[in-house]
Amino acid sequence: MTLFAPSILSVALLSFSVNATQSTDFVSDDIFTQGVEGPTFHNGYLYAVNFAEQGTIGKVDSRGRTTLFVKLPNDSVGNGLQFDSQGNLYVADYVNHNILKVDANSHEVSVFAHNDAMNQPNDIAITKSGVLFASDPNWAKSSGKLWRINKDGSTKLLEGNMGTTNGVAVNNANNKLYVNESVQRVIWQYDVDSELNISNKQVLIKFDDHGMDGMRVDNQGNVFVARFGAGVIVKISPAGKILKTFKLKGQHPTNVAFNEQQTKLFVTMQKRGAIEVIEL
């Protein structure tokens, strides 16, 4: 395990890069609740949880206009969201310990996966085949788990004795998995084989302050992570080097999502109930 120790030059560049706010408002304050999370793109629309009230999913068009997409049943509250290639939407339901599925055509909500051993599914990443990885924190104990959710809805515990697992992301080739631990301030990198088993766990980067939340990987394999409390998004190379830091208007980013062209990065903001956008 190695701590990130930036050089004098990298510190100077980092300081310069965060002098000015680099985001603008895409969705203004209080349109979503403070539980806004799970941004994901599908067919030109941005989706995020907790639109206007908890337990909903909102849909945002290219001009930032919002509508209700679906209200979750049984007092469920979503966190992470991911679409599969057929247009079905998967929802990490941390209240009822489920992964929900919203049907692409009917928008009917069903329980896709459930395991009583789950703490509270938090964030999810989806592979090209439709298999999911899910983080599963226990905030009270500063611990967490990592699960694989197979295409038939069955679950496999990949790691059961982690720190506070939060953000999770896979690269485009589906051969690298990234999982962060918020309280411990570390991002782990795993190798992923053709059967979607993980191995070779290594520290990608570790921070000395502030927590971490959602993550995404771009087409070049760089990891974009929300630094909760720091008010920034950090771009990290596959070798664990900070490439750029984007300063936000708010201080509490919860998650990030690219548009389909990866020309923009959308950031859900907890305290504001808003969504900011960064031009890439």
N, C-alpha and C positions, 0 to 999 in steps of 0.2 A: 504494500500500500504506500502510495506516495502522495503527499500534499502538493497542490498547485502552488508554485512559488514563482510569481511573475518577475521578469527582469525589470530593471529601471526603465528601459525603453518601453516595455509592454505596459507598465503602469502609467507612463506618460501618455501613450496612445489611448489607453483605456479612459483616462481622465478627460482627454480631449474629446473622445467619442460620445461622452455622456453629458457634455456641457449644456446642450440644447435639447429640448424635447423633440423627439423624432416621430411621434405619433400624432394622429388627429382623431377626432371622434367620428365613429361610423354610426353608432347608436348612442344617443345621449343618455344622461343620468336617469335612473329610476324607471326606465322602460322595462328592464328585467329586475328581478329582486337581487339582493346581495348574494344570493346563491347562484348567480349566473356562472355557468361552467360548460365544459364539454363542447366547444365550438367544432363544427365539422362542415365541410362543403359537399354539396351534391347537386349536380345539374345547374350550377350557377347560383344556387341559394346557400346561404349560411344558416345553420341550425345551432341552437344553444338551449340549454335547459333553464327552466324557471323564468318564463316570460310572464310578466305582470303578477304572477303568484307562484308559489312553490308547487311542484308537482306537475308542471306543464313543460312543453317544448315549443319554442318559438321558431319562426321561419323569417329570414331577413332577405330582402331582394338586393339587387346591386346598388340601389340608391339609399339603402339603410331603412327602408320601410318595413315594419314588422307586422306579422300576423300570427295568430295561434295555429300551430300545426296539430298538436294533439294534447289532451289532458290525460295523464296517467291514472289508472284505476287503483283502488285499494290503498289510497294514501301513499303510494309510491312517490319517491323523489329521485330524480335522475342526477347523475354526475357526468361521467364520460359518455360520449356518443361516437358511434362509427357506423358508416354505411357499408354494405357488401356490394358486390358487382351487380346483383339483381335489384338493388334499390331498397332492400330491407334495412331498417335502422335498428341497431342494437344499443341498449341503454343500461348503464350500470346503475341499478336501483339499490342505493345504500340503506334505505329504510327496511326493506323486506328481504335483503340479502340475495337479490336475484340479478341475473342478466335478462332483461326484457327484450322482446322483439316486436317491432312495429312493422306490420306487413306492408310491402311496397304498394299494393293495389288498394286494399280495403282500409289500411291504417289501423286495423285491429291490433290491440296490444295483448301479447301473451307472454307467459314465462318461458324463456328459452333455456335457461340454466339456473339451477338452485343447488346449494350445498349448505347444510346446517353448520358446517365447519368454517364457513366464510364469516369474517368479521363484518365488513361492509364494503362490497365491491365499489371501487372509487374511480379509477381511470381504466380505459381499455384501448388496446391497439389491435388492428386487424391485419392479417396477412392476405396475400393475393388469393389464397385458396378459401378464405373466409373463416379460418381458425382465429380465435381471439386470444390475447394475453390480457390478464386483469390484475391490477394491483389491489391489495386488500389490507388496508391499515387498521391497527387498533390504536387509536389516538391516546387513549387513557394509559396504555402500557408502553407507548413509544415503540411499538413493534409492528410487524406486518408479515404478510404472505404474498406469494406470487402464484397465480393460477394460469393454466391453459384451458380454454373452453373450446372443445372440439366441435366439428360441424353438426354432430348429432345432439349437441347440448350437454354431453357428458363433460365432467370436470376432472382435471388432473392437477394435484398440488405439485408445483415445481420446486418451491422453497417455502418452508414453514417457520423459519426462525430468522427473519430479517428485521431491519429497522422499520421505520414508519414509511412503508411503501406508498408512493403517490403517483407521480408521472410515469408513464410507460409508453414506449415507442419502438417501432421496427423500421429498419431501413428499406429502401425500395427492392433490394435484392433478397430481402427476407433472410439474410444470413447473420444479422446483428440485431440484438435486442438490448434496449436501454431501459433501466429502471432506476428511479431516484428514491432516496429516503429523506423525507423532509426534515425531520428533527436532527438526523445525523449529518445532513448537508453533503451527501455523497451521491454521485451518479455511477451506477454499475453498468458495465458492458459485458454481454454474453455472446458467445458464438451460438448460432442456430443451425442445426443440420437439416437435411431434407425431410426428416420426420417431425420437425419442429420441436426437437428436444434441445435443451440448452446445456452449455458447458463452458469451461475456460472463463470463469467469472473474474473480472478485473476492474479496478477503479479507473473510471474515465477521468473524473475530476472531483475534487473535494473543496468546499468553500469554508471560510472561517466565520461567516456571518450570514444571517437571513436564511429563510427556508426556500424550498423549491416546490413547484407545483407541476402543471402539465408540460409536456414536451412533444415535439415533432421533429422528424428527420427530413431534410430536403433532398433533392435529386443528387446532390454531390456527397451525401452522407454526413453533412454537418447537423449537429443537434441544436435545436432552438429550445431553450428552457425558460419558463416563467420564474423569476426570482421574487417570491412573495415577500412583501415588506420592503424590498429594495426599489421597487418601481421601475424595474428594467427587464428586458429580455436579453439573454446572452446567447450568442452564436458560438458554438464550440466545434472544433474540427474532430474528425475521427481519431486523431492522436491525442485528444484531450487539451488542446490549446485554445484559449479564448481568441476568437477572430474579430468579434465586434460586440459592442454593448449598445442596445437601443434604449434610450430613456423614454419613459411613458409619462402621461399626464397624471395618472393615479399611481398609488404606491402598492396596490395589492392585486397584481395579475394572477389569475387562477389557471388559465390554459391558453393555448395558441392553436391556430389552424391556418394553413395556406389556402389560397384560392387554387383553382385547378392549374393555372399557369405558373404558380409560385412567384408571382410578381408582387403579391401583397401578403402580409401576415396579420391576421385578426386576433385580438387579445381580449378575453373576457376579464372584466374588472370588478372584483368583489364589492368593495365599499361603495362604488359608484353605481352599481347595477347597470353598467354601460359596456359598450364594446368599442375598443380603440383599434385603429388600423395603422400599420407601418408599410410604407412604400419600399419595396425591395428592388 
